[in-house]
Amino acid sequence: MGSLRWLFWAGLGYLSCYCVPRAQAQFPRACMTVDALRLKRCCPPLGRDPGNICGSLQGRGQCQGVQADTQPWSGPYTLRNVDDRERWPLKFFNQSCQCTGPGRPFTGIDFSHQGPAFVTWHRYHLLLLERDLQRLIGNDSFALPYWNFAKGRNECDICTDQLFGASRPDDPGLISLNSRFSRWQIVCNSLDDYNRLVTLCNGSDEGPLRRRPPGTSSERLPTMEDVRRCLSLQVFDSPPFFRNSSFSFRNALEGFDKLGGALNSPMLSLHNLAHSFLNGTNVLPHSAANDPIFVVLHSFTDAIFDEWMKRFKPSNNAWPEELAPIGHNRLYNMVPFFPPVTNNELFQTAEQLGYTYAIDLPGSLEESQVWAAMVGFTTGGALIALAMLVLLLILFQRQRQRRGFEPLMNVSFSPKKYTEEA
């Protein structure tokens, strides 16, 4: 664990010190040719052999037509054929490499929150980041750590200068100058400006990381009991598959639903509560990923999702095929990932995707209730037996007192009088 932590911080430290050239690209450079754009075909050859399309000669992949979701969606997004992310990525390419085994922004679209894809989108985001860090440090066994935020505390236990940065004494909302993240700049935070100017984020620095100063809120982080209650919800998601879904595991995990299942929109729980607790850069969906805490917060969220998958083993039908918000149908290609990958492909256990979590999460609420009942029955039985024993001892003692002192032997004497003759 110590070596993994060192590798993680070495990778992030390298990223924080290394200034990469600014790039504005979404697709592979090999596909940015006149012919590829005209044909809408992103299937470059691997290596120097022009016939080795998508590495097909080594069995690594093949060029296939992009399958985009055609089912109707629901939610607040009502436009059609306006945003380039609709039916992603057909606006740009309709053929791409499939591995073997920018447009106008709209504030009404959220492909990664408030719907079923919350769990799969963030999972894929973490897997891609982990792979990039593995390549950066040259270690394929490197794994992202997680932050167990379900401890019911009212302070961030990983907000230290050795980990993610303590508060700065002269400005508690900023990161301590002793932390590697004190000069970490955020990008793509001015969403209102981008929409007003009808432009995309250009990656310019927009200020330092900010978090809630310690001791300024009475809000507490989630507890393991909250996790237990969330894991007791057997239904993955429920109509309308949005932030107002009730008795939905996904909605409870995301944090819009009561952990017992009954809807309570104003409340925050689990994932949302952790973001709200950190505040600052973490409180807005479009800026939260700037803070490195985002990574370990979502690793733990993914661990809860994986535990639910292992317990209930849901079928594909558990995920809505249609009428989820845009981007959240089962077969929708997750935006903006390329080559395309659907929500359905990530709706598996972590082990099926090649990784596991070293964590023991609490049993389900039903299991806890059964265990409590068994303990109650056992304890109750022991108390009844003890009471019976005490009662028998009391009765026995009272019986002895009633009899008084008794001779050692019960003998009867004859009233016969002895005479001289006898």
N, C-alpha and C positions, 0 to 999 in steps of 0.2 A: 504493500500500500504506500510505503514511504517513497519507493522508487517511482511509482505512478504519479504521486503528487509532485515529485521533483520534475518529472518529464512534462507534466501539465503546465507548471509554472515556467519551465524553461521555454516551452512553446509559446506561451502567452507573452513572456518577457521578450522573446525574439520579435514577436509581432509588434509589440509596443515600441521597440527601438528601430525596427526596420521600416524605412519609408518606401513602399512599393510605388511604382509609377501609377498615376491615376488612370483608370480605364473606365470606359462607359460601354460595356458589352454584356450581352445576355447569352449569345450563341457562340459556338466554337468558331475561331478565326477561319478555320478551313472551310466553313460554310458561308463565309461572307464574300462570295464571289458573284459576279454578274449572272453566270449560268445557274448557280445554286439558288440564288434569290428568284431568278426568272422561272425556274422549274419548281421552286418551293420544295427543294430536295436537299436535305442535310444528311448525306451519306458519304462522307469522305473515305478514301482508302487509308488503311493502316500501313505505315511504312512507305517504301518507294515503289512497290508493285501496284500499279493502278487497278489491277484486277482484284486486289485484296480489300474489297469494299466492306467497311465496318469490321475488318478483321475476320471476314468469313472463311478465309483459307486456313486459319488457325482454330476455327470453331468458336470464336469469341463473340460473334454477333452477326446480324444480317440487316439489310435495308428493308424496312417494312413501311406500309402506309400507316399514318397516325390515326388512331381511333379516338375520336372525341365524343364526349357524352352528348347525347341528343335528347335526353329526357327533360321534361319541364322542371323548372326550379321555382322556389317560392321566396318569401322574405321581402325586405324593403326595396330590393333592386328591381326596377320595372323597365329599364331600358332594354333595347334589343338591337344588335348589330351596330353598336356604338363604341364600346370599349374593346381594345385589342385582346383583352384577356378572356373574352367570351369564347367558349369552345376552344380553349387553349390547346395547341399553339397554331391552329389552322390559318390564322391571319398571316403567318410567316412561313411555315413549312407544313406540308402534308405528308412528307416522307422523312423518316429519320432512322438512325441506327438503334436497334433493339438488342440489348445484351442477352446472351444465352444464359440458362439456369439462373422596342418599348413603346408604350402607347399612352393615351391620355388618362390621367388619374381621376378617379371619382371617389369621393369620401363614402358613398353608400355601399361600397363593395368591401367585404372582408373575407378573404379566402382562407383565413387561418384561425378565426375566432367565431364564437357564437353559432356553432353548428358542429355536426359530427366530425368534420375534418380537423377540428382543433387538436385531436390526439395524433392523427397521422401526419399532418403538416409539420408539427413541431418535432415529431419523431424523425422524419426524413431530414429536416433541417439539422438536427443534432448529428445524425449519421454522416451527413456530408461534411459538417464541421470537423467531426472526429477524424474522418479520412484525410482531410486537408492537413490537420495537425500531425497525423501519422507520417505523411509525406514530408512535412516541414522538418520534423526532428529525426526522420529516418528510422522509425520504429513502428512496425505494423501491429505490435501488441499493445500500444498505448490505448487507454480507454478513458473517457471523460468521467470525472467523479460526480457525485451527487450531493446535494445539501438536504439533509433531513430537516425540513422546516416545521415538521409537525411535532413540536415539543412544548407548545403552549407558552412560550416565553414572550416577554415584552421587550426583548432586545435581540439584535442580530448577532448570533454567536460566531459567524464567520467574517464579520466586519472588523477585522484586525489588520494591522499593517503586514503581518506575515501572510495573510490570505488575500481578502478582497479590499482591504483598505479601511482604516478607522476614520473617524471624523476629524476634521481639521479644527484645532482649538480656537483659532481666531474667526472661523466661519464654519460652524458645525455642519452646514449643508453640503460642504465640499469634502473631497477626499484628502486625508492627511498627506503632507509633503513627504513623509517617510514611506509612503506606499508607492509601488510601481505604477499604480493607476492614477496618481495625482494629476498627471498631465494628459490623461487619456481624453481625447476630444470626441464628441458625439457628432453624428452626421444625420442628414435626412429627418430633421426634427420639425422644420418649418412647413408642415403640411398645408396649412391655410395659404401660405404664400405660393406654394407650388400650384395649388388649384386655382388661385386668383390669376396667376401668370400663365396657366395652362402649360406647365412645363414639368419636367422630371427633376428629381434630386440630382445634383451634380457632384455630390460627395464632398462639398466644402465643409470645413470645420465650423461647428455652430456652438462652441462652448464646452466647458468641462462636465464631467459626470456629477450628478447631484443625487443625494439621498436624504431621507428624513434624519434630522439630528437626533441622537439617542436621548431617550427620556422625554420626548416632546409629545408622545401620544399614549393614551391609555389602551389603545388597540393591542390585542395579543395575537400572536401567530396561531395557526391551527394546532390541534392536538391529535394524538394517535386515536383517540375516540372518534374524532371527525373522520379520520381515514377509515376506521372500522365501519362506521355508518355508511360511508360512500361505497365501500366494497360490498355492502349488503344489498345494494340495488342491482337486481338481476337484468333489468332491461337496459340495453346499451343507450338507446335514445328513443324519444317519443315525439309524436307530432306536437307542434309544427317544426320540430327539429331546429329550434332557435333558442334564444336565451330565456324564453318563457316556457320551455318544456318542463313538465313535472315528472317525478319518479323516473328521472333519466340519469344513469350513471355518468354519461359524458357531461351533462349540464352541472351535476353536483361536483364533479372533479374540476371542471373549468371554474366553477365558483359562483354561478348565478342562481343555484337552487339550494334549498334546504337539504342538509345531508340526509335527513330522514325521508326525503322524497317530495314533501309538500312544498309547492312553489312559494317563494317569498322574494320577489324581485329586488327590493331595496338592499337586501343583505349581500354580503360577500363571504365566500368560504374557500377553503383550500387554495388552489392556484391563484385566484383573484385576490384573496386576502393577503397572500404572501407579497404579491406585487404592490397592493395598497399599503401594506405595512412598510415596505422599503421607500415608497413614495419617490419624489424627484423624477429622475429619468425613467424609473421603472413603472410609473403610474399610467403612461400612455402606450397603447399597443404599438404604434409606429416608431416609438423611441426606445422601448424597453430593451431591445436586443443590443443596444449600445453598451449596456452595463454587463460586464462578464459574469455577474451573479445570475443573469438570465439563463446561462448555460446550465449551471448546477441546480437551479430552481426547476428547470424543465426536465432535467435528468430524473429528479425524484418524482415529478409528475408522471413521467413516462414509466417509471417503476411501478407506480400505483396502477396505471393502465395495463401494464404487463401482468400484474398480479390478478387483475380482474379477468383478463383473457384466459389465464391458466385455470382459474376457478370455474368459469362458466362455459368455456369452449364454445363461443357463439358461432352460429352458421353465418354465411355471407348475407342471408336474408335479414340478419339483425341490423344491417346498415341500410338506410333507405335508398332505393334505386332512383327515386324521383321526388320532387316537391320539397327537397331540402333547399336552404338558401344557395344562391349561385356559388359554385365552387365546392359544394358539400355533398352532392350526389355521389353514390358509391363509385361510379365509373368515370367521374370527372378527373381530368388531368390537373394535378396540383400546380397552381401558379406560384412562382414563375419558373419552376424546375424544368430543366431540359437536359437530356432527352425526356419525353413525357413519362410520368409515372402516376398511376391512378391511386385514389384513396384506398381502393380495395387491396392493392398490392402490399400496403403497410398494415392492413388489418389482420395481423398475425401475432403470435407470441414473439418475444424478443429472441428466444432460442431458435425459432425458425428463421429468423433474420441474421443469426450468427453471433449473438451476444447475450449475456445474462447479467442480472443484478445480484450483488452480494449483500442482500438485505432480507430480513424476516419481517414482513408486515403482519399486523394483527389479523386474527381470524375474523370471519364475518360476524355480523351482529347475531344471526341465528345460532352460529356455533357458540358464541359467547353466552347466549341465553341458555342453550342446552347445558353448557359447562357449569354455568351458575346454578341451574336447576339441580344438576347432579351433585354439586358441592352442597347445595341447600338440603337435598334429601339425605346425603351422607351425614352432614352435621346435625340435621334434625333427628335422624335415627339414633345417632350417638347420644344426643341430649335426652331422648326418651328412655334409652337403655339406662343411662346414668340416673335419671329420675326414678325409674322402677327399682333400681338397686338401692337407692337411698330410702325409698318407701318401704321396701322389704326389711331393711335394717332397723327402721323406726318401729315397724310392727313387731319385729322379733324382740326388740328391747322392751317395748310396752308389755308384751306377753310375759317376759321374765319378771318384770316388776309386779305384775298382777299375781303371779304364783308365789311370790315371796321366796324365803329360803327353803330348800327341799333337802331331805336326807340323801346321802349318797346311794342308799338302797331302799327300795320301797318294800317293806315287810309288814305283815300284819301279826299282831300278837293276840293270842287266845286269852279270854277273860278268866280262864280256869285258875282257881286258887290252889296253890300247892299246900297239902296238909301232910301231917306226919305219915298218914297212911299212904298217901301218894308217894 
